[in-house]
Amino acid sequence: MTADQTIAALRDAHEDLVAHLKGLDDAALAARSGASEWSVAQVLSHLGSGAEITEAVLRSARDGRPAPGPEDHQAVWDRWDALGVREQADGFVTFHGSLVNAFEELDADARQNLRITLSFLPMPIDVTQMSAMRLFEIANHSWDVRVASDPGAVLSGPASELLTDLLCGPVGFLFHLLAKPDAWSGREATIRVETGDPEPVLGLVIADRVSLTATAPEAADSTLALTPEALVRLFTGRLAGERVPAGTATTGAVTLDDLRTLFPGV
């Protein structure tokens, strides 16, 4: 997986969401989104403020300057929270577009060798990982925006497959944020995850930590069959009962409700 791939996918996801927003009036922006506590505009505010902060961190790392601190982040969030729905939507277009531009402007050396320090991670990450994290954000939150007016909305197929690959490797550390193994009270499981016909088959290992492997486990307690799109939504708490695609099924000891408990949503 390369930074070129994730940055290109980030551009596609940005342009897709911008195109969707052109058809939304202020009432649609104020409507409840797929994120139960946020309106559509608030989702866009979250993406826009996150993009503003991420770009500042990225440019600081590129230029060898100290990154903005928590107090700077809070000032950004406060400013975005005070905006009206149309300003939040327009701000997303501007600031997220600027972030994508900043990733695209990185030369080959920076894409390969630049390291970025984030306060919530124990070690610096590279450009592939950072751009993948933003892709993860916009892919899932684009679904939050779309499902407000289309109950059958799905994540982008190419983005879902790329995110599945990334979770098996470069951004597997995100399971530290996505999964709540304590909710299982020490229970462990190994699940065969079937996302295609006949391949690929992945392995979901649940213990004190959760991980996704790019190969099928030698032995599994259960089987989970679903599309890559549904798998990504499961990991982010976006696979509620009425939004489960046809063909999704589990066998063995672990049920879909068990997995929803493990992945309550972000």
ZAKEVO-991255 format. One line per 8 residues: for each residue x, y, z of C-alpha. Coordinates in Angstrom, 1 decimal. Example, Ala and Ser with C-alpha at 12.3 -4.5 7.8 and 13.67 -1.06 7.14 Angstrom:
12.3,-4.5,7.8 ~ 13.7,-1.1,7.1 .
***
This chain:
0.0,0.0,0.0 ~ 1.4,3.4,-1.0 ~ 0.8,7.0,-0.1 ~ 0.0,7.6,-3.8 ~ -3.0,5.2,-3.6 ~ -4.4,6.6,-0.4 ~ -4.0,10.2,-1.5 ~ -5.7,9.4,-4.8 .
-8.6,7.7,-3.0 ~ -8.9,10.7,-0.6 ~ -9.2,13.0,-3.6 ~ -12.0,10.8,-5.1 ~ -13.9,10.7,-1.7 ~ -13.6,14.4,-1.4 ~ -14.9,15.1,-4.9 ~ -17.8,12.7,-4.4 .
-19.0,14.3,-1.3 ~ -18.6,17.8,-2.7 ~ -20.8,16.8,-5.7 ~ -23.4,15.4,-3.3 ~ -23.6,18.6,-1.3 ~ -24.5,20.7,-4.3 ~ -28.0,19.2,-4.1 ~ -28.6,20.0,-0.4 .
-30.5,23.0,0.8 ~ -30.3,24.4,4.4 ~ -33.1,22.1,5.6 ~ -31.2,19.1,4.4 ~ -28.1,20.3,6.1 ~ -30.0,20.7,9.3 ~ -31.4,17.1,9.1 ~ -30.3,14.3,11.3 .
-27.4,12.4,9.8 ~ -26.3,8.8,10.2 ~ -24.3,9.9,13.2 ~ -27.2,9.9,15.7 ~ -26.1,12.9,17.7 ~ -25.2,15.2,14.7 ~ -26.9,16.9,11.9 ~ -25.6,16.7,8.4 .
-24.0,20.1,8.9 ~ -22.3,19.0,12.1 ~ -20.8,16.0,10.4 ~ -19.4,18.4,7.8 ~ -18.1,20.6,10.6 ~ -16.4,17.7,12.1 ~ -14.7,16.8,8.8 ~ -13.8,20.4,8.1 .
-12.4,21.2,11.5 ~ -10.5,17.9,11.4 ~ -9.1,18.7,8.0 ~ -8.0,22.2,9.2 ~ -6.1,20.6,12.2 ~ -4.7,17.8,10.1 ~ -3.3,20.2,7.5 ~ -1.7,22.3,10.2 .
0.0,19.2,11.7 ~ 1.0,17.9,8.2 ~ 2.6,21.2,7.2 ~ 4.3,21.6,10.6 ~ 5.9,18.2,10.1 ~ 6.9,19.0,6.5 ~ 8.5,22.3,7.5 ~ 10.1,21.0,10.7 .
8.1,23.2,13.0 ~ 6.3,22.3,16.3 ~ 2.8,21.0,15.7 ~ -0.3,22.9,17.0 ~ -1.2,21.9,20.6 ~ -4.5,21.0,22.2 ~ -5.4,24.6,22.9 ~ -5.1,25.4,19.2 .
-7.3,22.4,18.4 ~ -10.0,23.6,20.8 ~ -10.0,27.1,19.3 ~ -10.6,25.5,15.9 ~ -13.5,23.4,17.2 ~ -15.1,26.4,19.0 ~ -15.0,28.5,15.8 ~ -16.5,25.7,13.7 .
-19.2,25.0,16.3 ~ -20.3,28.7,16.1 ~ -20.9,28.6,12.4 ~ -24.3,28.2,10.7 ~ -25.2,25.2,8.7 ~ -24.4,26.7,5.3 ~ -21.1,28.0,6.6 ~ -20.2,24.6,8.0 .
-20.9,23.0,4.6 ~ -19.0,25.6,2.7 ~ -16.2,25.4,5.2 ~ -15.9,21.7,4.7 ~ -15.5,22.2,0.9 ~ -12.8,24.8,1.4 ~ -10.7,23.2,4.3 ~ -11.0,19.6,3.3 .
-10.1,20.5,-0.3 ~ -7.1,22.4,1.1 ~ -6.0,19.3,3.1 ~ -6.2,17.1,0.0 ~ -4.2,19.7,-1.9 ~ -1.5,19.6,0.8 ~ -1.2,15.8,0.6 ~ -1.0,16.0,-3.2 .
1.7,18.7,-3.1 ~ 4.1,16.3,-1.1 ~ 6.9,15.2,-3.3 ~ 8.1,11.6,-3.6 ~ 10.6,11.9,-0.8 ~ 8.1,13.3,1.6 ~ 5.5,10.6,0.7 ~ 8.1,8.0,1.5 .
10.0,9.4,4.4 ~ 8.1,12.1,6.2 ~ 7.0,11.2,9.8 ~ 4.2,12.9,11.6 ~ 3.7,13.0,15.4 ~ 0.1,12.8,16.6 ~ -0.6,13.3,20.3 ~ -2.9,10.3,20.6 .
-0.5,7.8,19.1 ~ 2.6,6.4,20.8 ~ 4.9,6.8,17.8 ~ 5.1,8.9,14.6 ~ 3.2,7.8,11.5 ~ 4.0,8.1,7.8 ~ 2.1,9.8,5.0 ~ 0.4,6.6,3.9 .
-1.0,6.1,7.4 ~ -2.0,9.8,7.9 ~ -3.8,10.0,4.5 ~ -5.4,6.6,5.2 ~ -6.8,7.9,8.5 ~ -8.4,10.9,6.7 ~ -9.8,8.5,4.1 ~ -11.3,6.4,6.9 .
-12.9,9.6,8.3 ~ -14.4,10.9,5.1 ~ -15.5,7.6,3.8 ~ -17.6,6.8,6.9 ~ -18.8,10.3,7.5 ~ -19.8,10.7,3.8 ~ -22.1,7.7,4.5 ~ -23.5,9.7,7.5 .
-24.3,12.5,5.2 ~ -25.8,10.4,2.4 ~ -28.0,8.2,4.6 ~ -29.8,11.2,5.9 ~ -31.7,11.3,2.5 ~ -31.0,7.8,1.2 ~ -31.7,5.0,3.8 ~ -30.0,2.5,1.3 .
-26.7,4.5,1.1 ~ -23.5,2.5,1.0 ~ -19.8,3.3,1.3 ~ -17.9,3.7,-1.9 ~ -16.9,0.2,-3.1 ~ -13.2,1.1,-4.1 ~ -12.7,3.0,-0.8 ~ -14.2,0.1,1.2 .
-11.8,-2.4,-0.4 ~ -8.8,-0.1,0.1 ~ -9.8,0.6,3.8 ~ -10.1,-3.2,4.4 ~ -6.6,-3.7,3.1 ~ -5.3,-0.8,5.2 ~ -6.9,-2.1,8.3 ~ -5.0,-5.4,7.7 .
-1.7,-3.4,7.7 ~ -0.8,0.3,7.8 ~ -3.7,1.5,10.0 ~ -4.4,-1.6,12.0 ~ -3.7,0.4,15.1 ~ -7.1,2.1,14.6 ~ -8.7,-1.0,16.2 ~ -7.4,0.5,19.4 .
-10.0,3.2,18.9 ~ -12.7,1.2,17.1 ~ -12.9,-1.9,19.3 ~ -14.0,-2.3,22.9 ~ -12.8,-5.8,23.9 ~ -13.6,-5.0,27.6 ~ -17.3,-5.3,26.6 ~ -16.7,-9.0,26.0 .
-15.5,-9.5,29.6 ~ -12.4,-11.5,28.6 ~ -14.1,-13.6,25.9 ~ -11.9,-14.4,22.9 ~ -12.7,-15.5,19.3 ~ -11.1,-16.0,15.9 ~ -13.5,-15.3,13.0 ~ -13.2,-16.3,9.4 .
-14.3,-13.2,7.4 ~ -15.6,-13.9,3.9 ~ -15.8,-10.8,1.8 ~ -15.9,-12.2,-1.7 ~ -16.7,-15.2,-3.9 ~ -14.5,-17.1,-3.4 ~ -11.8,-14.7,-2.2 ~ -10.7,-12.7,-0.3 .
-11.0,-14.4,3.1 ~ -9.7,-12.4,6.2 ~ -9.2,-13.3,9.8 ~ -10.6,-11.2,12.7 ~ -8.8,-12.0,15.9 ~ -10.4,-10.9,19.2 ~ -8.5,-11.1,22.4 ~ -7.1,-8.3,24.7 .
-6.5,-6.6,21.4 ~ -8.3,-6.8,18.1 ~ -6.7,-7.3,14.7 ~ -7.6,-8.1,11.1 ~ -5.3,-10.3,9.0 ~ -5.1,-10.5,5.3 ~ -5.2,-14.3,5.3 ~ -7.8,-16.8,6.5 .
-7.2,-18.2,10.0 ~ -6.1,-21.8,10.3 ~ -8.9,-22.4,12.8 ~ -11.9,-20.3,13.5 ~ -14.7,-20.2,16.1 ~ -17.1,-18.5,13.7 ~ -17.6,-17.3,10.2 ~ -18.8,-13.9,9.1 .
-19.9,-13.3,5.5 ~ -20.4,-9.8,4.2 ~ -19.2,-7.3,1.7 ~ -16.1,-5.1,2.3 ~ -18.4,-2.1,2.5 ~ -20.5,-3.7,5.3 ~ -17.4,-4.8,7.1 ~ -16.0,-1.3,7.3 .
-19.4,-0.1,8.5 ~ -19.5,-2.8,11.1 ~ -16.1,-1.6,12.5 ~ -17.5,1.9,12.9 ~ -20.9,1.1,14.4 ~ -22.8,1.8,11.2 ~ -24.3,-1.6,10.6 ~ -27.7,-1.3,12.4 .
-30.4,-3.9,11.8 ~ -32.2,-2.1,9.1 ~ -29.0,-1.3,7.3 ~ -27.5,-4.8,7.0 ~ -27.0,-5.7,3.3 ~ -28.6,-8.9,2.0 ~ -26.3,-11.9,2.2 ~ -24.7,-10.8,5.5 .
-24.6,-13.9,7.8 ~ -22.8,-15.4,10.7 ~ -22.3,-19.0,11.8 ~ -20.8,-20.4,15.0 ~ -20.5,-18.9,18.4 ~ -20.2,-15.2,17.5 ~ -23.3,-13.3,16.3 ~ -23.7,-10.0,14.5 .
-25.0,-8.5,17.8 ~ -21.9,-9.7,19.6 ~ -19.8,-7.8,17.0 ~ -21.9,-4.7,17.3 ~ -21.1,-4.8,21.0 ~ -17.4,-5.1,20.3 ~ -17.6,-2.2,17.7 ~ -20.1,0.3,19.2 .
-19.2,3.2,16.9 ~ -17.0,6.3,16.6 .
***
